[in-house]
Amino acid sequence: MTSPEAVAPEPSPLAEYKAILRAVIENRPSGTRQRLAAALGKNRSFISQIISPSYATPVPVQHLETIFHLCHFAPPEREAFLCAYRAAHPGRLEVVETARPMRRLVVELPDFGTPEMNARAERIVIDVARGLAALLPGAADDDDDGMPGGSR
């Protein structure tokens, strides 16, 4: 029989780093979530999922530097976040720390008239970018396809 004073279980490392990220974002100016979503090539709902402990969606490792840069993590916040991230995802950070840095390029395209044609044009641009990245020695594919809002 458990008493009403029973101690709540420790949060998982995933919930811990999401709580840190949420606190950092909530202490930033209005519009930070939207700017972060745009920089990551995602929808705002994706940002809500990666900062909410109730969602199992992890923060993709390839987005960490962008998040740190845009959200202006203080050194103690960054260290606490990375400690929890390492605990939640052993080995993931080591892969990124040895990977070639990436940069984001925003490309403006004309409106092709229909959602289908616009999506096709986006896929072509993304496929070209992936092809260029694949030219690098040791280039590895990741699960993120770069499409706004997630996978195709």
ZADODO-697037 format. One record per residue (C-alpha): residue number from 1; residue in three letters; x, y, z. Coordinates in nm, 4 decimals. Example, Ala and Ser with C-alpha at 12.3 -4.5 7.8 and 13.67 -1.06 7.14 Angstrom:
<recs>
REC,nr,rest,x,y,z
REC,1,Ala,1.2300,-0.4500,0.7800
REC,2,Ser,1.3670,-0.1060,0.7140
</recs>
This chain:
<recs>
REC,nr,rest,x,y,z
REC,1,Met,0.0000,0.0000,0.0000
REC,2,Thr,0.1389,0.3377,-0.0952
REC,3,Ser,0.1033,0.6398,0.1254
REC,4,Pro,-0.0196,0.9760,-0.0032
REC,5,Glu,0.3272,1.1130,0.0716
REC,6,Ala,0.4829,0.8731,-0.1793
REC,7,Val,0.7608,1.0432,-0.3712
REC,8,Ala,0.7002,1.0985,-0.7412
REC,9,Pro,0.9405,0.9062,-0.9627
REC,10,Glu,1.2410,1.0895,-1.1065
REC,11,Pro,1.1712,1.2329,-1.4521
REC,12,Ser,1.3270,1.0458,-1.7406
REC,13,Pro,1.6335,1.2040,-1.9030
REC,14,Leu,1.4135,1.2749,-2.2082
REC,15,Ala,1.1616,1.4641,-1.9940
REC,16,Glu,1.4476,1.6387,-1.8148
REC,17,Tyr,1.6113,1.7823,-2.1273
REC,18,Lys,1.2732,1.8767,-2.2722
REC,19,Ala,1.1919,2.0660,-1.9514
REC,20,Ile,1.5225,2.2534,-1.9783
REC,21,Leu,1.4549,2.3399,-2.3436
REC,22,Arg,1.1005,2.4526,-2.2621
REC,23,Ala,1.2231,2.6768,-1.9793
REC,24,Val,1.4869,2.8352,-2.2034
REC,25,Ile,1.2388,2.9001,-2.4856
REC,26,Glu,0.9760,3.0405,-2.2495
REC,27,Asn,1.2321,3.2923,-2.1209
REC,28,Arg,1.3074,3.4210,-2.4709
REC,29,Pro,1.1251,3.6927,-2.6660
REC,30,Ser,0.7934,3.6349,-2.8343
REC,31,Gly,0.8336,3.4651,-3.1715
REC,32,Thr,1.1249,3.2426,-3.0686
REC,33,Arg,0.9277,2.9250,-3.1393
REC,34,Gln,0.8373,3.0464,-3.4874
REC,35,Arg,1.1957,3.1512,-3.5653
REC,36,Leu,1.3219,2.8168,-3.4380
REC,37,Ala,1.0676,2.6263,-3.6482
REC,38,Ala,1.1695,2.8224,-3.9586
REC,39,Ala,1.5406,2.7665,-3.8937
REC,40,Leu,1.4846,2.3925,-3.8533
REC,41,Gly,1.2560,2.3730,-4.1575
REC,42,Lys,0.9711,2.2461,-3.9396
REC,43,Asn,0.6231,2.3495,-3.8286
REC,44,Arg,0.5570,2.5150,-3.4913
REC,45,Ser,0.3803,2.1955,-3.3833
REC,46,Phe,0.7155,2.0152,-3.4109
REC,47,Ile,0.8652,2.2655,-3.1657
REC,48,Ser,0.5758,2.2010,-2.9279
REC,49,Gln,0.6442,1.8277,-2.9493
REC,50,Ile,1.0176,1.8544,-2.8833
REC,51,Ile,0.9700,2.0758,-2.5765
REC,52,Ser,0.6829,1.8810,-2.4216
REC,53,Pro,0.7718,1.5881,-2.1922
REC,54,Ser,0.4312,1.4360,-2.2710
REC,55,Tyr,0.5493,1.3637,-2.6280
REC,56,Ala,0.8093,1.0935,-2.6893
REC,57,Thr,0.9456,1.2897,-2.9874
REC,58,Pro,1.3186,1.3365,-2.9265
REC,59,Val,1.5104,1.6464,-3.0262
REC,60,Pro,1.6975,1.5419,-3.3427
REC,61,Val,2.0685,1.5607,-3.2761
REC,62,Gln,2.1405,1.7444,-3.6014
REC,63,His,1.9273,2.0365,-3.4776
REC,64,Leu,2.1039,2.0904,-3.1448
REC,65,Glu,2.3522,2.3568,-3.2565
REC,66,Thr,2.0771,2.5555,-3.4286
REC,67,Ile,1.8648,2.5341,-3.1133
REC,68,Phe,2.1561,2.6428,-2.8919
REC,69,His,2.2337,2.9334,-3.1242
REC,70,Leu,1.8788,3.0658,-3.1684
REC,71,Cys,1.7702,3.0156,-2.8077
REC,72,His,2.0904,3.1641,-2.6601
REC,73,Phe,2.1488,2.8914,-2.4010
REC,74,Ala,2.3570,3.0082,-2.1057
REC,75,Pro,2.6577,2.7781,-2.0418
REC,76,Pro,2.4965,2.6109,-1.7358
REC,77,Glu,2.1710,2.5544,-1.9293
REC,78,Arg,2.3590,2.4058,-2.2214
REC,79,Glu,2.5626,2.1753,-1.9967
REC,80,Ala,2.2521,2.0551,-1.8079
REC,81,Phe,2.0705,1.9986,-2.1370
REC,82,Leu,2.3615,1.8034,-2.2889
REC,83,Cys,2.4031,1.5929,-1.9741
REC,84,Ala,2.0352,1.4908,-1.9844
REC,85,Tyr,2.0505,1.4436,-2.3643
REC,86,Arg,2.3502,1.2084,-2.3306
REC,87,Ala,2.1637,1.0097,-2.0659
REC,88,Ala,1.8514,0.9872,-2.2829
REC,89,His,2.0357,0.9043,-2.6057
REC,90,Pro,2.3713,0.7373,-2.5341
REC,91,Gly,2.6149,0.7631,-2.8237
REC,92,Arg,2.4176,1.0111,-3.0356
REC,93,Leu,2.6173,1.3198,-2.9450
REC,94,Glu,2.9476,1.1492,-3.0152
REC,95,Val,2.8376,1.0870,-3.3734
REC,96,Val,2.7523,1.4531,-3.4246
REC,97,Glu,3.0618,1.5832,-3.2501
REC,98,Thr,3.2737,1.4054,-3.5109
REC,99,Ala,3.0517,1.4952,-3.8077
REC,100,Arg,3.1185,1.7757,-4.0536
REC,101,Pro,2.9291,2.0926,-3.9584
REC,102,Met,2.6279,2.1739,-4.1706
REC,103,Arg,2.4894,2.5097,-4.2699
REC,104,Arg,2.1372,2.6134,-4.3612
REC,105,Leu,2.0547,2.7797,-4.6907
REC,106,Val,1.7114,2.9284,-4.7482
REC,107,Val,1.5892,2.9030,-5.1068
REC,108,Glu,1.2915,3.1015,-5.2291
REC,109,Leu,1.0886,2.9343,-5.5020
REC,110,Pro,0.7970,3.0631,-5.7053
REC,111,Asp,0.4507,2.9352,-5.6245
REC,112,Phe,0.3849,2.6600,-5.8776
REC,113,Gly,0.0090,2.6970,-5.8513
REC,114,Thr,-0.0916,2.3793,-5.6712
REC,115,Pro,0.0104,2.2163,-5.3434
REC,116,Glu,0.1194,1.9080,-5.5365
REC,117,Met,0.3512,2.1034,-5.7673
REC,118,Asn,0.4910,2.3043,-5.4748
REC,119,Ala,0.5621,1.9827,-5.2817
REC,120,Arg,0.7276,1.8315,-5.5892
REC,121,Ala,0.9516,2.1365,-5.6292
REC,122,Glu,1.0485,2.1178,-5.2588
REC,123,Arg,1.1362,1.7486,-5.2947
REC,124,Ile,1.3580,1.8247,-5.5947
REC,125,Val,1.5504,2.0928,-5.4023
REC,126,Ile,1.5857,1.8665,-5.0963
REC,127,Asp,1.7046,1.5766,-5.3119
REC,128,Val,1.9682,1.7997,-5.4747
REC,129,Ala,2.0903,1.9120,-5.1310
REC,130,Arg,2.1094,1.5516,-5.0116
REC,131,Gly,2.2998,1.4565,-5.3249
REC,132,Leu,2.5514,1.7326,-5.2581
REC,133,Ala,2.5923,1.6228,-4.8949
REC,134,Ala,2.6429,1.2632,-5.0082
REC,135,Leu,2.9540,1.3740,-5.2012
REC,136,Leu,3.1352,1.4316,-4.8711
REC,137,Pro,3.3579,1.1469,-4.7528
REC,138,Gly,3.1912,0.9543,-4.4716
REC,139,Ala,2.8538,1.1224,-4.5256
REC,140,Ala,2.5830,0.9371,-4.3367
REC,141,Asp,2.2107,0.9509,-4.3972
REC,142,Asp,1.9940,1.0644,-4.1107
REC,143,Asp,1.6270,1.0079,-4.0402
REC,144,Asp,1.5296,1.3715,-4.0836
REC,145,Asp,1.4249,1.4422,-4.4397
REC,146,Gly,1.4265,1.8178,-4.4003
REC,147,Met,1.0629,1.8494,-4.5022
REC,148,Pro,0.8618,2.1026,-4.3037
REC,149,Gly,0.6614,1.9160,-4.0444
REC,150,Gly,0.8454,1.5863,-4.0737
REC,151,Ser,0.8682,1.2954,-4.3104
REC,152,Arg,0.7275,1.2754,-4.6585
</recs>
